[in-house]
Amino acid sequence: MTSPGNNHEKETGHRFSHLGSNEHLPQLPPTKVKPIPNTDIHHDASHNKHLHHDQSAKYKNKVKNVPTIQCDENNLENIPVNLSSIVEALILHNDEVGTKHSVMSVDWSLFSNLTILDLSYNRIYNLIGLNLQSEQLIYLSLEHNLLDYVPNRTFAGVTHLISLSLAHNTIEMLHRKSLWDVRHLTFLDLSHNRLFELDPEWFFNLQELHNLNMRYNNIHKIQGMAFSQMIQLQVLDLSNNQIKTIHRQAFQGLKRLHR
């Protein structure tokens, strides 16, 4: 493990643990990574082979003083829980967390302070039984997985989500109530999927949504009043679909769209 010198720590108040590119690192002992008051904590353990853990730089400027575990590009098959009580951002890119239903077996209520969860670029193919439980979670990414369906009330335990991305999956259908619990969403990305219809009921409670991305799907028809619930919508992307029919009242009520 390497860390910045003492002078740097005193000047910036940051601590950085770099454990990247090891071969057989098994896990990070909780006693070694307890939060340091008034600091930004970044535990980088990416590019290992047997790691059970890791902050993504793109979030560091947005969320201050966040203890983060980043485990990019490991062979991680299980979600690390031994640091659950202190972790506020969990980044698990390019791992294997979908191969053994590990996402379903995790007791997410243990991650009581989690605000950012990024499970993109994995092999998650099923959200049935997913029991995310966090009143603090505001960002969730399930991009680039193998999902083909979003079940009823999937996000019932994360009602304060602001940003949700399901892009780059193979989703053909959402249950009509799959998004009803995330009424505070401002950003929703369903692009690069296989949706063939657009059901207005999906968006029933999304009055605070600002940005909806549905490009690169197989949508053929836009129904009347399809987006009428989204009174705050500013950006709507339906490009690169197979749209043949647009009802004359399809965009009724969208008064805030950027032109």
Secondary structure as a PSIPRED ss2 file (coil, helix, strand):
# PSIPRED VFORMAT (PSIPRED V4.0)

   1 M C   1.000  0.000  0.000
   2 T E   0.000  0.000  1.000
   3 S C   1.000  0.000  0.000
   4 P C   1.000  0.000  0.000
   5 G C   1.000  0.000  0.000
   6 N H   0.000  1.000  0.000
   7 N H   0.000  1.000  0.000
   8 H H   0.000  1.000  0.000
   9 E H   0.000  1.000  0.000
  10 K H   0.000  1.000  0.000
  11 E H   0.000  1.000  0.000
  12 T H   0.000  1.000  0.000
  13 G C   1.000  0.000  0.000
  14 H E   0.000  0.000  1.000
  15 R E   0.000  0.000  1.000
  16 F E   0.000  0.000  1.000
  17 S E   0.000  0.000  1.000
  18 H E   0.000  0.000  1.000
  19 L C   1.000  0.000  0.000
  20 G C   1.000  0.000  0.000
  21 S C   1.000  0.000  0.000
  22 N C   1.000  0.000  0.000
  23 E C   1.000  0.000  0.000
  24 H C   1.000  0.000  0.000
  25 L C   1.000  0.000  0.000
  26 P C   1.000  0.000  0.000
  27 Q C   1.000  0.000  0.000
  28 L C   1.000  0.000  0.000
  29 P C   1.000  0.000  0.000
  30 P H   0.000  1.000  0.000
  31 T H   0.000  1.000  0.000
  32 K H   0.000  1.000  0.000
  33 V C   1.000  0.000  0.000
  34 K C   1.000  0.000  0.000
  35 P C   1.000  0.000  0.000
  36 I C   1.000  0.000  0.000
  37 P C   1.000  0.000  0.000
  38 N C   1.000  0.000  0.000
  39 T C   1.000  0.000  0.000
  40 D E   0.000  0.000  1.000
  41 I E   0.000  0.000  1.000
  42 H E   0.000  0.000  1.000
  43 H E   0.000  0.000  1.000
  44 D E   0.000  0.000  1.000
  45 A C   1.000  0.000  0.000
  46 S C   1.000  0.000  0.000
  47 H C   1.000  0.000  0.000
  48 N C   1.000  0.000  0.000
  49 K C   1.000  0.000  0.000
  50 H C   1.000  0.000  0.000
  51 L C   1.000  0.000  0.000
  52 H C   1.000  0.000  0.000
  53 H C   1.000  0.000  0.000
  54 D C   1.000  0.000  0.000
  55 Q C   1.000  0.000  0.000
  56 S C   1.000  0.000  0.000
  57 A H   0.000  1.000  0.000
  58 K H   0.000  1.000  0.000
  59 Y H   0.000  1.000  0.000
  60 K H   0.000  1.000  0.000
  61 N C   1.000  0.000  0.000
  62 K C   1.000  0.000  0.000
  63 V C   1.000  0.000  0.000
  64 K C   1.000  0.000  0.000
  65 N C   1.000  0.000  0.000
  66 V C   1.000  0.000  0.000
  67 P C   1.000  0.000  0.000
  68 T E   0.000  0.000  1.000
  69 I E   0.000  0.000  1.000
  70 Q E   0.000  0.000  1.000
  71 C C   1.000  0.000  0.000
  72 D C   1.000  0.000  0.000
  73 E C   1.000  0.000  0.000
  74 N C   1.000  0.000  0.000
  75 N C   1.000  0.000  0.000
  76 L C   1.000  0.000  0.000
  77 E C   1.000  0.000  0.000
  78 N C   1.000  0.000  0.000
  79 I C   1.000  0.000  0.000
  80 P C   1.000  0.000  0.000
  81 V C   1.000  0.000  0.000
  82 N C   1.000  0.000  0.000
  83 L C   1.000  0.000  0.000
  84 S C   1.000  0.000  0.000
  85 S C   1.000  0.000  0.000
  86 I C   1.000  0.000  0.000
  87 V C   1.000  0.000  0.000
  88 E C   1.000  0.000  0.000
  89 A E   0.000  0.000  1.000
  90 L E   0.000  0.000  1.000
  91 I E   0.000  0.000  1.000
  92 L C   1.000  0.000  0.000
  93 H C   1.000  0.000  0.000
  94 N C   1.000  0.000  0.000
  95 D C   1.000  0.000  0.000
  96 E C   1.000  0.000  0.000
  97 V C   1.000  0.000  0.000
  98 G C   1.000  0.000  0.000
  99 T C   1.000  0.000  0.000
 100 K C   1.000  0.000  0.000
 101 H C   1.000  0.000  0.000
 102 S H   0.000  1.000  0.000
 103 V H   0.000  1.000  0.000
 104 M H   0.000  1.000  0.000
 105 S H   0.000  1.000  0.000
 106 V C   1.000  0.000  0.000
 107 D C   1.000  0.000  0.000
 108 W H   0.000  1.000  0.000
 109 S H   0.000  1.000  0.000
 110 L H   0.000  1.000  0.000
 111 F C   1.000  0.000  0.000
 112 S C   1.000  0.000  0.000
 113 N C   1.000  0.000  0.000
 114 L C   1.000  0.000  0.000
 115 T C   1.000  0.000  0.000
 116 I E   0.000  0.000  1.000
 117 L E   0.000  0.000  1.000
 118 D E   0.000  0.000  1.000
 119 L C   1.000  0.000  0.000
 120 S C   1.000  0.000  0.000
 121 Y C   1.000  0.000  0.000
 122 N C   1.000  0.000  0.000
 123 R C   1.000  0.000  0.000
 124 I C   1.000  0.000  0.000
 125 Y C   1.000  0.000  0.000
 126 N C   1.000  0.000  0.000
 127 L C   1.000  0.000  0.000
 128 I C   1.000  0.000  0.000
 129 G C   1.000  0.000  0.000
 130 L C   1.000  0.000  0.000
 131 N C   1.000  0.000  0.000
 132 L C   1.000  0.000  0.000
 133 Q C   1.000  0.000  0.000
 134 S C   1.000  0.000  0.000
 135 E C   1.000  0.000  0.000
 136 Q C   1.000  0.000  0.000
 137 L C   1.000  0.000  0.000
 138 I C   1.000  0.000  0.000
 139 Y E   0.000  0.000  1.000
 140 L E   0.000  0.000  1.000
 141 S E   0.000  0.000  1.000
 142 L C   1.000  0.000  0.000
 143 E C   1.000  0.000  0.000
 144 H C   1.000  0.000  0.000
 145 N C   1.000  0.000  0.000
 146 L C   1.000  0.000  0.000
 147 L C   1.000  0.000  0.000
 148 D C   1.000  0.000  0.000
 149 Y E   0.000  0.000  1.000
 150 V E   0.000  0.000  1.000
 151 P C   1.000  0.000  0.000
 152 N C   1.000  0.000  0.000
 153 R C   1.000  0.000  0.000
 154 T C   1.000  0.000  0.000
 155 F C   1.000  0.000  0.000
 156 A C   1.000  0.000  0.000
 157 G C   1.000  0.000  0.000
 158 V C   1.000  0.000  0.000
 159 T C   1.000  0.000  0.000
 160 H C   1.000  0.000  0.000
 161 L C   1.000  0.000  0.000
 162 I C   1.000  0.000  0.000
 163 S E   0.000  0.000  1.000
 164 L E   0.000  0.000  1.000
 165 S E   0.000  0.000  1.000
 166 L C   1.000  0.000  0.000
 167 A C   1.000  0.000  0.000
 168 H C   1.000  0.000  0.000
 169 N C   1.000  0.000  0.000
 170 T C   1.000  0.000  0.000
 171 I C   1.000  0.000  0.000
 172 E C   1.000  0.000  0.000
 173 M E   0.000  0.000  1.000
 174 L E   0.000  0.000  1.000
 175 H C   1.000  0.000  0.000
 176 R C   1.000  0.000  0.000
 177 K C   1.000  0.000  0.000
 178 S C   1.000  0.000  0.000
 179 L C   1.000  0.000  0.000
 180 W C   1.000  0.000  0.000
 181 D C   1.000  0.000  0.000
 182 V C   1.000  0.000  0.000
 183 R C   1.000  0.000  0.000
 184 H C   1.000  0.000  0.000
 185 L C   1.000  0.000  0.000
 186 T C   1.000  0.000  0.000
 187 F E   0.000  0.000  1.000
 188 L E   0.000  0.000  1.000
 189 D E   0.000  0.000  1.000
 190 L C   1.000  0.000  0.000
 191 S C   1.000  0.000  0.000
 192 H C   1.000  0.000  0.000
 193 N C   1.000  0.000  0.000
 194 R C   1.000  0.000  0.000
 195 L C   1.000  0.000  0.000
 196 F C   1.000  0.000  0.000
 197 E C   1.000  0.000  0.000
 198 L C   1.000  0.000  0.000
 199 D C   1.000  0.000  0.000
 200 P H   0.000  1.000  0.000
 201 E H   0.000  1.000  0.000
 202 W H   0.000  1.000  0.000
 203 F H   0.000  1.000  0.000
 204 F C   1.000  0.000  0.000
 205 N C   1.000  0.000  0.000
 206 L C   1.000  0.000  0.000
 207 Q C   1.000  0.000  0.000
 208 E C   1.000  0.000  0.000
 209 L C   1.000  0.000  0.000
 210 H C   1.000  0.000  0.000
 211 N E   0.000  0.000  1.000
 212 L E   0.000  0.000  1.000
 213 N E   0.000  0.000  1.000
 214 M C   1.000  0.000  0.000
 215 R C   1.000  0.000  0.000
 216 Y C   1.000  0.000  0.000
 217 N C   1.000  0.000  0.000
 218 N C   1.000  0.000  0.000
 219 I C   1.000  0.000  0.000
 220 H C   1.000  0.000  0.000
 221 K E   0.000  0.000  1.000
 222 I E   0.000  0.000  1.000
 223 Q C   1.000  0.000  0.000
 224 G C   1.000  0.000  0.000
 225 M C   1.000  0.000  0.000
 226 A C   1.000  0.000  0.000
 227 F C   1.000  0.000  0.000
 228 S C   1.000  0.000  0.000
 229 Q C   1.000  0.000  0.000
 230 M C   1.000  0.000  0.000
 231 I C   1.000  0.000  0.000
 232 Q C   1.000  0.000  0.000
 233 L C   1.000  0.000  0.000
 234 Q C   1.000  0.000  0.000
 235 V E   0.000  0.000  1.000
 236 L E   0.000  0.000  1.000
 237 D E   0.000  0.000  1.000
 238 L C   1.000  0.000  0.000
 239 S C   1.000  0.000  0.000
 240 N C   1.000  0.000  0.000
 241 N C   1.000  0.000  0.000
 242 Q C   1.000  0.000  0.000
 243 I C   1.000  0.000  0.000
 244 K C   1.000  0.000  0.000
 245 T E   0.000  0.000  1.000
 246 I E   0.000  0.000  1.000
 247 H C   1.000  0.000  0.000
 248 R C   1.000  0.000  0.000
 249 Q C   1.000  0.000  0.000
 250 A C   1.000  0.000  0.000
 251 F C   1.000  0.000  0.000
 252 Q C   1.000  0.000  0.000
 253 G C   1.000  0.000  0.000
 254 L C   1.000  0.000  0.000
 255 K C   1.000  0.000  0.000
 256 R C   1.000  0.000  0.000
 257 L C   1.000  0.000  0.000
 258 H C   1.000  0.000  0.000
 259 R C   1.000  0.000  0.000
